[in-house]
């Protein structure tokens, strides 16, 4: 799924949808480095948390969303304040298009 925005064009319902969305960002010519950084960082966190619940074909659950959110909160100690804000804001914006059970 490729979009002209950093916000997904459609609802993300399974983990694979999130990965496809991230992959689509890298295909855009006008994407900024902050977005690429945030999406790469989040992909790693989502992959880490998702393995606790299943594989990439699993539905996005509230537990998965909460797990990623907690990992982002913990990342505050390892990221520079500006990088943390970039990742957190990207996650908050992306969550608006996540449909979970």
Protein Blocks (a to p, Z undefined) as FASTA:
>chain_A
ZZfbfbdfbdcfbfklmmmmmmmmmmpmkbcfklmmmmmmmmmmmmmmmmmnmcfkbccd
fklmmmmmmmmmmmmmmpcfklmmmmmmmmmmmmmmpccZZ
